[in-house]
């Protein structure tokens, strides 16, 4: 393993943070299905790489808060999965909405997501004595020197495949 590496991302990077917060521990019958649905969606995406999920990291912020950092091929593929009638997400979201409308989930379990499209030149990564993780797991891992020793060099890196366009006056 090379001591210091960086992610081999080219072009825009699409990141989805998605998670849940257990507001009432004793309401297991309400929050556990939400958690299990997330695991089922991740399995579905892993079995079908063409849907666009490149990598994911499961994390916890506290005994109440669990989330997944997901790296997607494109925002179009992320949106396509979120709206695909054949995807488990569609069924899970419909069930969640039904429970929410009846007030069954109110105050028991919180859900959230944040999505980001990060243009090339607006991200950089460094890993010291680490296997491929996060952005590097999604896009590949290369020796640090290929992108520059300093963060400013990695931020200024531009690939030939980049999707960043310059504004013309």
Secondary structure, DSSP 4 states (H G I P E B T S, - for coil): --SEEEE---S-EEEEEEEEEES-TT-HHHHHHHHHHHHHHHHHHHH-GGG-EEEEEEEESSSSEEEEEEEES-HHHHHHHHH-TTSHHHHHHHHHHHHHHTTSSTTTEEEEEEEEEE-TTS----EES--S-THHHHH-EEEGGGT-SSHHHHHH---TT--------
